[in-house]
Amino acid sequence: MRVMLGVLVMVLEGRLALAAAPTFANPLSITNPYHPFQPGGVKVFRGQKGATASVIVDLYLDGTRTFHVGAADVPARILQETEFEGGDVGEISQNFFAQADDGTVFYFGELVDKYDNGMVTSHEGSWLVGGPTMPSDPPDAGNAQMPAVFMPANPKVGDSFKPEDLFPIVDETVTVKKIGVEVRLPAGRFDNAIQVRETSRLPDSPPETKRYAAGVGVVKGKTKGESFALLASTIRPR
């Protein structure tokens, strides 16, 4: 089934902007090398938040969620991310992605549960294309009119895009800084990675540098007082 949305990926002075219509003939086949999605896949990261050790577990779920955009229904894959701080759960989020026919991965939203002493205390940062539509959705989740570019099909140095663009709920601008980077991590050596810089207009959101390896996706990140690196992964370059 082929569906079209009223947006188009254009390049304006290095900035990837949405302006008129990507098509989604097979949105659940996410093969973009810098954000591949393999249902059943697992990635484990170890990191640091200040003086506290952290662990992040990414689960590539088999389930999907369908979003109504304009006159189209677009199914999206679900990436569940659990963050542990000092051995305790700090946050669990579900992130929704679909791939357009040109290979661009679009971001359809994020549902966030923030924890304190084992209890959910906030859904801060939650947003969805079309807003909350299910009983389990936080009623105050942000309502985005259209999905956002999460990863271009062929990222180049200088490309800039906004995976999250619903200020003041979420806001993120990503700029590609390097390509063809080699990364050595506990999970192994990865060639042909890209390095990006993330910035945000939100308070207390310092810039973050991330690296995405071809065939794996994100493998490393660092910001003020925090860092993470890939420890193990079932998702490997093919």
Secondary structure, 3 states (H helix, E strand, C coil): CCCECCCCEEEECCEEEECCCCECCCCCCCCCCCCCCCCCCEEEEEEEECCEEEEEEEEEEEEEEEEEECCEEEEEEEEEEEEEECCEEEEEEEEEEEECCCCCEEEEEEEEEEEECCEEEECCCCEEECCCCCCCCCCCCEEECCCEEEECCCCCCCCEEEEEEECCCEEEEEEEEEEEEEEEECCEEEEEEEEEEEECCCCCCCCEEEEEECCCEEEEEEECCEEEEEEEECCCCC
